[in-house]
Amino acid sequence: MTHATQQYQRHSLRLKDYDYSQEGAYFVTICTQKKAAILGRIVAGAVRLNRFGNVVNTCWTKMPHHFPNVEIDTFVIMTNHIHGIIVLIDNCRGAVAAPFGAGEVTSPLRKCTLGQVIAYFKYQTTKSINRICNTPGNRIWQRNYYEHVIRNEDDLNEIRQYILDNPVKWGIDENNPTRQLPELPYDNMVGAQNFVPLRQGDKVCLTR
């Protein structure tokens, strides 16, 4: 599946029989329910997060505290979606938080999947935002999410560039209801923001 995100469609591209608990780097996009712009706004090519956007930012950056086998690479929170690279390391052999718990730790040998990490993120952010709004049970995120298995270093760098230039390219982003032009494929994007580098020489960031 070479450059499966070239056309950048938001439907699921999960690979049949692929083990999403194995170590590797994954590019994910999670959109708000009905792509509502509830997380902030774009001003002069920069993201201005509101209270809800800050909740999302906090939960995203703290995921490694709940999943010791997870590392967070480049990401950006937009008005109605988040793009990010999630890295699963060492076949999930670290302690793993229960997906819907309050930080409880389960068996240290339990394997987690990318889907469980995303489910935890959605659950925690939804709970926090609904608590702020006093709207229990309100849906914050779309049911599904987009993901792409990062195959090699070039793929990783292209996706990083796409993510980091998202605010500047908001005018042509397919998630922008007022966009005027078709969105370019991610490998034509350039930029730098919200970057957390992987460890030098750490090969587990790439699936083989």
Backbone as CSV, one residue per row, in Angstrom:
resi,resn,N_x,N_y,N_z,CA_x,CA_y,CA_z,C_x,C_y,C_z
1,MET,0.863,-1.196,0.000,0.000,0.000,0.000,0.892,1.236,0.000
2,THR,1.547,1.555,-1.141,2.465,2.666,-1.224,1.706,3.978,-1.214
3,HIS,2.115,4.875,-0.274,1.487,6.189,-0.160,-0.035,6.085,-0.193
4,ALA,-0.574,5.308,0.733,-2.021,5.083,0.775,-2.779,6.360,1.059
5,THR,-2.107,7.371,1.663,-2.796,8.621,1.972,-2.591,9.666,0.893
6,GLN,-2.112,9.282,-0.292,-1.835,10.247,-1.350,-3.059,11.107,-1.656
7,GLN,-4.234,10.512,-1.719,-5.457,11.264,-1.984,-6.086,11.792,-0.700
8,TYR,-5.561,11.348,0.425,-5.944,11.836,1.742,-7.436,11.731,2.031
9,GLN,-8.010,10.571,1.786,-9.393,10.306,2.125,-9.491,9.957,3.598
10,ARG,-10.596,10.338,4.243,-10.717,10.177,5.677,-11.317,8.831,6.083
11,HIS,-11.720,7.994,5.100,-12.276,6.697,5.486,-11.159,5.797,5.999
12,SER,-11.532,4.772,6.734,-10.535,3.878,7.322,-9.763,3.134,6.259
13,LEU,-8.444,3.040,6.466,-7.586,2.267,5.575,-6.909,1.140,6.341
14,ARG,-7.587,0.582,7.344,-6.985,-0.480,8.130,-6.673,-1.690,7.258
15,LEU,-5.507,-2.264,7.503,-5.050,-3.383,6.694,-5.639,-4.690,7.216
16,LYS,-6.150,-5.508,6.316,-6.713,-6.788,6.706,-5.629,-7.656,7.331
17,ASP,-5.937,-8.222,8.486,-5.050,-9.132,9.218,-3.789,-8.456,9.754
18,TYR,-3.730,-7.115,9.717,-2.549,-6.428,10.274,-2.671,-6.343,11.790
19,ASP,-1.574,-6.586,12.485,-1.555,-6.554,13.947,-1.251,-5.134,14.411
20,TYR,-2.291,-4.404,14.806,-2.127,-3.016,15.211,-1.624,-2.873,16.644
21,SER,-1.186,-3.963,17.250,-0.509,-3.873,18.547,1.006,-3.971,18.380
22,GLN,1.466,-4.240,17.155,2.903,-4.405,16.969,3.592,-3.042,16.926
23,GLU,4.891,-3.043,17.255,5.628,-1.794,17.323,5.674,-1.146,15.952
24,GLY,5.618,0.177,15.960,5.626,0.924,14.712,5.046,2.308,14.910
25,ALA,5.096,3.097,13.844,4.564,4.462,13.871,3.300,4.524,13.031
26,TYR,2.290,5.228,13.528,0.987,5.303,12.885,0.546,6.758,12.785
27,PHE,0.134,7.140,11.592,-0.415,8.480,11.363,-1.925,8.398,11.526
28,VAL,-2.485,9.205,12.422,-3.920,9.156,12.676,-4.542,10.540,12.532
29,THR,-5.788,10.541,12.105,-6.607,11.753,12.058,-7.926,11.443,12.733
30,ILE,-8.311,12.272,13.694,-9.571,12.103,14.424,-10.364,13.390,14.270
31,CYS,-11.587,13.284,13.754,-12.430,14.459,13.501,-13.526,14.584,14.552
32,THR,-13.915,15.817,14.840,-15.026,16.061,15.750,-16.333,15.636,15.098
33,GLN,-17.336,15.398,15.930,-18.655,15.006,15.430,-19.172,16.060,14.460
34,LYS,-19.540,15.605,13.261,-20.040,16.464,12.186,-19.021,17.535,11.796
35,LYS,-17.753,17.302,12.159,-16.647,18.223,11.863,-16.928,19.640,12.365
36,ALA,-17.572,19.706,13.521,-17.864,21.006,14.124,-16.578,21.644,14.635
37,ALA,-16.430,22.947,14.406,-15.227,23.681,14.810,-15.332,24.075,16.278
38,ILE,-15.054,23.124,17.169,-15.241,23.364,18.606,-13.930,23.462,19.378
39,LEU,-12.792,23.297,18.688,-11.520,23.210,19.403,-10.703,24.499,19.355
40,GLY,-11.146,25.472,18.564,-10.410,26.730,18.470,-10.616,27.357,17.110
41,ARG,-9.655,28.182,16.690,-9.748,28.839,15.387,-8.352,29.037,14.812
42,ILE,-8.310,29.310,13.511,-7.058,29.562,12.819,-6.950,31.062,12.574
43,VAL,-5.871,31.662,13.052,-5.643,33.096,12.881,-4.272,33.285,12.250
44,ALA,-4.255,33.871,11.053,-3.006,34.151,10.342,-2.117,32.911,10.246
45,GLY,-2.719,31.782,9.936,-1.961,30.558,9.755,-1.489,29.888,11.016
46,ALA,-2.027,30.298,12.159,-1.642,29.697,13.440,-2.895,29.252,14.182
47,VAL,-2.761,28.193,14.989,-3.885,27.651,15.742,-4.038,28.404,17.056
48,ARG,-5.246,28.829,17.354,-5.585,29.418,18.651,-6.585,28.476,19.323
49,LEU,-6.096,27.657,20.244,-6.968,26.693,20.905,-7.862,27.378,21.925
50,ASN,-9.097,26.906,22.041,-9.979,27.377,23.106,-9.901,26.390,24.277
51,ARG,-10.832,26.492,25.192,-10.797,25.641,26.383,-10.883,24.158,26.008
52,PHE,-11.738,23.841,25.044,-11.879,22.444,24.625,-10.615,21.964,23.924
53,GLY,-10.038,22.823,23.088,-8.801,22.463,22.416,-7.676,22.201,23.389
54,ASN,-7.639,22.963,24.467,-6.614,22.733,25.490,-6.825,21.408,26.215
55,VAL,-8.085,21.021,26.409,-8.377,19.708,26.991,-7.828,18.610,26.087
56,VAL,-8.060,18.742,24.787,-7.574,17.759,23.821,-6.048,17.717,23.824
57,ASN,-5.424,18.884,23.856,-3.963,18.953,23.861,-3.384,18.260,25.095
58,THR,-3.973,18.515,26.249,-3.483,17.914,27.492,-3.611,16.398,27.463
59,CYS,-4.772,15.912,27.020,-4.986,14.464,26.988,-4.050,13.799,25.997
60,TRP,-3.855,14.404,24.839,-2.982,13.829,23.816,-1.544,13.723,24.330
61,THR,-1.040,14.796,24.910,0.355,14.805,25.356,0.589,13.916,26.571
62,LYS,-0.468,13.613,27.318,-0.327,12.778,28.509,-0.574,11.294,28.238
63,MET,-0.891,10.931,26.998,-1.143,9.513,26.713,0.022,8.602,27.082
64,PRO,1.284,9.029,26.899,2.384,8.155,27.322,2.397,7.867,28.823
65,HIS,1.768,8.720,29.642,1.681,8.451,31.079,0.719,7.301,31.363
66,HIS,-0.293,7.137,30.512,-1.278,6.065,30.686,-0.882,4.802,29.938
67,PHE,-0.131,4.975,28.849,0.357,3.850,28.052,1.870,3.977,27.942
68,PRO,2.633,3.360,28.838,4.093,3.504,28.814,4.740,3.012,27.526
69,ASN,4.028,2.238,26.737,4.549,1.756,25.458,4.248,2.711,24.302
70,VAL,3.651,3.863,24.605,3.269,4.827,23.569,4.183,6.041,23.614
71,GLU,4.639,6.472,22.445,5.343,7.741,22.310,4.566,8.628,21.350
72,ILE,4.598,9.944,21.609,3.903,10.914,20.777,4.931,11.670,19.945
73,ASP,4.754,11.637,18.639,5.625,12.386,17.738,4.870,13.647,17.297
74,THR,5.120,14.113,16.100,4.511,15.329,15.578,2.983,15.276,15.635
75,PHE,2.354,16.382,16.050,0.900,16.451,16.026,0.464,17.905,15.935
76,VAL,-0.783,18.114,15.510,-1.371,19.441,15.501,-2.864,19.302,15.753
77,ILE,-3.397,20.191,16.566,-4.838,20.244,16.840,-5.416,21.386,16.027
78,MET,-6.366,21.068,15.162,-7.029,22.069,14.332,-8.398,22.401,14.935
79,THR,-9.186,23.176,14.222,-10.474,23.601,14.778,-11.445,22.443,14.951
80,ASN,-11.350,21.439,14.070,-12.320,20.344,14.108,-11.692,18.963,13.932
81,HIS,-10.377,18.855,14.067,-9.736,17.549,13.981,-8.339,17.624,14.571
82,ILE,-7.752,16.467,14.793,-6.368,16.376,15.232,-5.633,15.430,14.305
83,HIS,-4.450,15.836,13.874,-3.521,14.974,13.153,-2.379,14.632,14.102
84,GLY,-1.943,13.380,14.122,-0.809,13.055,14.970,-0.171,11.732,14.604
85,ILE,1.085,11.583,15.014,1.810,10.334,14.844,1.953,9.677,16.212
86,ILE,1.444,8.467,16.320,1.536,7.683,17.550,2.518,6.542,17.306
87,VAL,3.457,6.355,18.226,4.460,5.310,18.102,4.237,4.268,19.190
88,LEU,4.046,3.011,18.796,3.966,1.901,19.740,5.340,1.240,19.809
89,ILE,5.855,1.073,21.003,7.212,0.553,21.160,7.210,-0.774,21.917
90,ASP,8.190,-1.595,21.638,8.470,-2.831,22.380,7.267,-3.756,22.484
91,ASN,6.471,-3.817,21.415,5.326,-4.748,21.396,4.405,-4.613,22.602
92,CYS,4.276,-3.397,23.126,3.346,-3.128,24.227,3.663,-3.949,25.464
93,ARG,4.922,-4.130,25.795,5.256,-4.942,26.961,5.299,-4.125,28.248
94,GLY,5.110,-2.812,28.142,5.041,-2.002,29.346,3.680,-2.132,29.994
95,ALA,3.517,-1.523,31.187,2.207,-1.513,31.842,1.240,-0.714,30.994
96,VAL,-0.010,-1.165,30.920,-1.011,-0.545,30.063,-2.208,-0.122,30.894
97,ALA,-2.637,1.128,30.720,-3.801,1.613,31.452,-5.069,1.011,30.880
98,ALA,-6.043,0.751,31.743,-7.335,0.266,31.275,-7.945,1.322,30.368
99,PRO,-8.509,0.952,29.179,-8.963,1.935,28.211,-9.954,2.941,28.758
100,PHE,-10.838,2.542,29.646,-11.854,3.458,30.131,-11.729,3.705,31.632
101,GLY,-10.536,3.473,32.183,-10.352,3.669,33.605,-9.824,5.041,33.934
102,ALA,-9.458,5.215,35.160,-8.927,6.495,35.633,-7.441,6.368,35.898
103,GLY,-6.746,5.652,35.032,-5.311,5.508,35.181,-4.895,4.197,35.808
104,GLU,-5.838,3.277,35.989,-5.490,1.998,36.589,-4.538,1.238,35.675
105,VAL,-3.605,0.503,36.241,-2.640,-0.238,35.447,-2.969,-1.715,35.494
106,THR,-2.930,-2.348,34.322,-3.266,-3.761,34.223,-1.992,-4.579,34.086
107,SER,-2.135,-5.832,33.655,-1.008,-6.746,33.547,0.112,-6.163,32.705
108,PRO,1.384,-6.236,33.155,2.482,-5.647,32.399,2.751,-6.341,31.071
109,LEU,2.201,-7.528,30.854,2.429,-8.242,29.608,1.258,-8.110,28.648
110,ARG,0.232,-7.363,29.017,-0.935,-7.207,28.164,-0.595,-6.358,26.941
111,LYS,-0.999,-6.834,25.742,-0.754,-6.078,24.527,-1.914,-5.121,24.278
112,CYS,-1.596,-3.915,23.881,-2.634,-2.967,23.504,-2.583,-2.766,22.000
113,THR,-3.631,-2.201,21.441,-3.686,-1.899,20.017,-3.797,-0.405,19.821
114,LEU,-3.561,0.032,18.600,-3.751,1.443,18.280,-5.188,1.863,18.577
115,GLY,-6.140,0.994,18.260,-7.538,1.308,18.509,-7.834,1.552,19.979
116,GLN,-7.192,0.806,20.869,-7.405,0.999,22.299,-6.840,2.339,22.765
117,VAL,-5.717,2.736,22.186,-5.136,4.035,22.532,-6.070,5.158,22.093
118,ILE,-6.598,5.068,20.870,-7.521,6.090,20.374,-8.801,6.099,21.197
119,ALA,-9.311,4.911,21.552,-10.533,4.830,22.359,-10.335,5.524,23.705
120,TYR,-9.177,5.325,24.321,-8.877,5.970,25.600,-8.866,7.487,25.427
121,PHE,-8.200,7.966,24.388,-8.136,9.404,24.121,-9.532,9.990,23.921
122,LYS,-10.356,9.329,23.096,-11.707,9.827,22.850,-12.537,9.842,24.130
123,TYR,-12.421,8.786,24.899,-13.214,8.685,26.126,-12.842,9.790,27.107
124,GLN,-11.558,9.986,27.340,-11.119,10.975,28.325,-11.473,12.396,27.898
125,THR,-11.266,12.725,26.620,-11.585,14.081,26.165,-13.092,14.322,26.165
126,THR,-13.858,13.316,25.744,-15.315,13.459,25.750,-15.839,13.665,27.164
127,LYS,-15.332,12.891,28.101,-15.762,13.021,29.484,-15.436,14.412,30.034
128,SER,-14.237,14.906,29.758,-13.817,16.208,30.276,-14.608,17.355,29.661
129,ILE,-14.798,17.313,28.343,-15.537,18.388,27.675,-16.996,18.387,28.098
130,ASN,-17.606,17.213,28.216,-19.002,17.156,28.653,-19.170,17.589,30.101
131,ARG,-18.142,17.377,30.905,-18.197,17.863,32.276,-18.190,19.396,32.297
132,ILE,-17.370,20.000,31.444,-17.325,21.461,31.349,-18.670,22.016,30.903
133,CYS,-19.288,21.365,29.928,-20.533,21.860,29.333,-21.784,21.359,30.050
134,ASN,-21.601,20.437,30.998,-22.738,19.805,31.666,-23.658,19.151,30.642
135,THR,-23.041,18.400,29.726,-23.786,17.706,28.669,-23.417,16.222,28.659
136,PRO,-23.740,15.492,29.703,-23.350,14.080,29.759,-23.906,13.287,28.581
137,GLY,-23.056,12.470,27.989,-23.485,11.631,26.878,-23.390,12.282,25.514
138,ASN,-23.023,13.557,25.469,-22.913,14.229,24.176,-21.710,13.684,23.401
139,ARG,-21.891,13.428,22.114,-20.815,12.886,21.287,-19.888,14.018,20.843
140,ILE,-18.602,13.873,21.064,-17.617,14.884,20.695,-16.890,14.507,19.406
141,TRP,-16.609,13.218,19.222,-15.805,12.759,18.089,-16.617,11.887,17.145
142,GLN,-16.218,11.869,15.883,-16.791,10.906,14.952,-16.463,9.488,15.419
143,ARG,-17.312,8.559,15.060,-17.160,7.181,15.529,-15.865,6.551,15.020
144,ASN,-15.505,6.825,13.797,-14.327,6.212,13.204,-13.152,7.180,13.226
145,TYR,-12.020,6.758,12.723,-10.854,7.622,12.574,-10.017,7.108,11.413
146,TYR,-9.179,7.982,10.885,-8.287,7.612,9.785,-6.939,7.208,10.348
147,GLU,-6.322,6.170,9.797,-4.943,5.848,10.168,-4.184,5.311,8.963
148,HIS,-2.874,5.465,9.055,-1.969,5.013,8.004,-0.729,4.439,8.678
149,VAL,-0.327,3.240,8.292,0.876,2.621,8.829,2.082,3.257,8.149
150,ILE,2.960,3.871,8.932,4.142,4.531,8.378,5.185,3.478,8.042
151,ARG,5.615,3.460,6.787,6.424,2.362,6.268,7.928,2.583,6.383
152,ASN,8.384,3.827,6.245,9.815,4.080,6.212,10.109,5.529,6.574
153,GLU,11.372,5.900,6.572,11.785,7.234,7.006,11.234,8.323,6.101
154,ASP,11.218,8.093,4.797,10.677,9.100,3.883,9.197,9.329,4.136
155,ASP,8.467,8.247,4.336,7.044,8.332,4.652,6.831,9.134,5.934
156,LEU,7.642,8.831,6.945,7.556,9.530,8.230,7.778,11.029,8.059
157,ASN,8.807,11.405,7.321,9.134,12.817,7.160,8.079,13.564,6.349
158,GLU,7.535,12.914,5.322,6.479,13.541,4.530,5.236,13.802,5.381
159,ILE,4.883,12.830,6.200,3.699,12.984,7.049,3.931,14.049,8.106
160,ARG,5.131,14.076,8.696,5.456,15.149,9.637,5.248,16.514,8.987
161,GLN,5.754,16.667,7.774,5.640,17.943,7.076,4.183,18.303,6.821
162,TYR,3.404,17.299,6.420,1.982,17.554,6.186,1.292,18.037,7.462
163,ILE,1.509,17.342,8.556,0.881,17.693,9.825,1.248,19.112,10.236
164,LEU,2.530,19.403,10.183,3.020,20.659,10.731,2.633,21.867,9.905
165,ASP,2.334,21.659,8.643,1.916,22.784,7.808,0.406,22.937,7.748
166,ASN,-0.341,22.108,8.476,-1.800,22.137,8.401,-2.405,23.515,8.683
167,PRO,-1.976,24.216,9.731,-2.582,25.534,9.982,-2.387,26.512,8.825
168,VAL,-1.201,26.516,8.214,-0.925,27.413,7.102,-1.779,27.054,5.891
169,LYS,-2.047,25.770,5.724,-2.817,25.290,4.575,-4.312,25.167,4.879
170,TRP,-4.773,25.746,5.968,-6.169,25.591,6.372,-7.142,26.032,5.278
171,GLY,-6.771,27.023,4.482,-7.658,27.512,3.437,-7.999,26.477,2.388
172,ILE,-7.152,25.427,2.239,-7.431,24.381,1.243,-7.620,23.016,1.898
173,ASP,-7.719,22.990,3.235,-7.917,21.726,3.947,-9.318,21.197,3.676
174,GLU,-9.439,19.894,3.391,-10.752,19.321,3.079,-11.693,19.352,4.274
175,ASN,-11.161,19.523,5.483,-12.012,19.642,6.668,-12.515,21.067,6.881
176,ASN,-12.044,22.012,6.080,-12.479,23.405,6.177,-13.705,23.596,5.286
177,PRO,-14.872,23.871,5.869,-16.089,23.987,5.055,-16.071,25.171,4.099
178,THR,-15.144,26.127,4.267,-15.083,27.298,3.391,-13.891,27.244,2.432
179,ARG,-13.254,26.083,2.323,-12.065,25.997,1.465,-12.411,26.319,0.021
180,GLN,-11.421,26.866,-0.699,-11.627,27.293,-2.069,-10.955,26.383,-3.092
181,LEU,-9.908,25.666,-2.688,-9.126,24.866,-3.621,-9.007,23.429,-3.130
182,PRO,-8.755,22.475,-4.034,-8.517,21.097,-3.587,-7.291,21.029,-2.700
183,GLU,-7.305,20.129,-1.714,-6.174,19.957,-0.827,-5.069,19.176,-1.518
184,LEU,-3.808,19.560,-1.278,-2.665,18.858,-1.829,-2.388,17.589,-1.035
185,PRO,-1.778,16.572,-1.664,-1.374,15.387,-0.900,-0.326,15.750,0.129
186,TYR,-0.250,14.942,1.204,0.597,15.311,2.330,2.061,15.442,1.964
187,ASP,2.539,14.746,0.926,3.957,14.790,0.627,4.375,16.061,-0.099
188,ASN,3.431,16.983,-0.333,3.779,18.275,-0.905,3.719,19.395,0.133
189,MET,3.545,19.038,1.398,3.428,20.037,2.448,4.769,20.248,3.160
190,VAL,4.953,21.461,3.696,6.173,21.775,4.430,5.789,22.597,5.651
191,GLY,6.499,22.433,6.776,6.233,23.253,7.944,6.832,22.660,9.196
192,ALA,6.718,23.385,10.326,7.268,22.884,11.588,6.542,23.521,12.760
193,GLN,5.884,22.691,13.571,5.159,23.159,14.756,4.758,21.942,15.577
194,ASN,4.724,22.089,16.894,4.302,21.001,17.778,5.119,19.731,17.558
195,PHE,6.418,19.861,17.337,7.240,18.702,16.991,7.939,18.146,18.215
196,VAL,7.770,16.833,18.433,8.504,16.119,19.472,9.306,15.035,18.779
197,PRO,10.636,15.169,18.658,11.420,14.223,17.859,11.500,12.857,18.502
198,LEU,11.637,11.836,17.657,11.921,10.507,18.142,13.379,10.435,18.569
199,ARG,13.723,9.419,19.353,15.104,9.254,19.772,15.991,8.951,18.574
200,GLN,17.179,9.528,18.573,18.109,9.325,17.474,18.428,7.840,17.311
201,GLY,18.224,7.332,16.103,18.551,5.946,15.815,17.557,4.931,16.336
202,ASP,16.393,5.402,16.819,15.408,4.475,17.369,14.613,3.851,16.223
203,LYS,14.935,2.618,15.848,14.343,1.994,14.680,12.919,1.520,14.911
204,VAL,12.456,1.479,16.162,11.107,0.973,16.399,10.050,1.940,15.909
205,CYS,10.443,3.133,15.488,9.468,4.092,14.991,8.953,3.712,13.601
206,LEU,9.581,2.748,12.965,9.202,2.394,11.609,8.768,0.945,11.532
207,THR,7.627,0.703,10.869,7.221,-0.670,10.610,7.958,-1.185,9.407
208,ARG,8.141,-2.477,9.369,8.927,-3.054,8.282,8.029,-3.805,7.300
